[in-house]
């Protein structure tokens, strides 16, 4: 049996989620789509007769394009779970979430998360908060629009360029030195994995042996490759005929890494203007595209100050 360091890390990260009071849960949201997620143990679901004894509001935590949410949110679930009951989905074609539908847009992902809330028995809750990072920010924006201010109280969009257009994609490819977005986001060999880490992190590891990078690729990027490429092509943000950024009715917090090379900081300032007077921007110094991983203490502080303020 081949030893995998990543398997040990996966085990540790699942423990982090369990210690935060989360449990894995899988449900069919309709006849063609299945979503796997982690949810707070206090939450009921429509298949259980028990009712939640918790008075905490609901926080939907949406991961970005890449590793599973246990990798992207393990620094956050502990502190956030003290104030919220968490719903942490694996987006469709990531991990255990699948669909037979041909839809591949971020709007379809958002519609599926709305159905997930219904499947968990949370369809009537009017105290839901949304946090999304990168691709998850695209999805979170649509969730907020779909459910409106009657159900979604506040929205956090982290490292997520909702104004992304074709020139931005071309500039990203030039910075990264790759030919396509899928080459960057779905690395197939160690050199591409190094490029992704250099683009995503302000301080990437100085040395990472090839065998470790192959392990990372095998564990994190080898599943549903064709479908993930379709998800990239299916993004409507940047398509003027399919998407126009308009202000949200909810309070919005934009969180950005000072040295983000995927979505440069100037796009955050442009987004703030487009999202209107209810949008505020927090820039985390000495971080890149993953501020929740590079400075989790500050990231969590910014999040909780915004989400828990009356």
Buried (B, 14 or more C-beta within 10 A) or exposed (E): EEEEEBEEBBEEBBEBBBEBBBEBBEBEBBEEBBBBBBBBBBBBBEEEEEEBEBEBBBBBBBBBBBBBBBBBBBBBBBBBBEBBBBBBBBBBBBBEBBBEBEBBBBBBBBBBBBBBBBBBBBEEBEBBBBBBBBBBBBBBBBBBBBBEBEBBBBBBBBBBBBBBEEEBBEEBBEBBEBEEBBBBBBBEEBEBBBBBBBBBBBEBEEEBEEEBBEBBBEBBBEBBEEBBBBBBEBBBBBBEEEBEBEEBBBBBBBBBBBBBBBBBBEBBEEBBEEBEEBBEBBBBEEBBBBBBBBBBEBBBEBBBEBBEEE
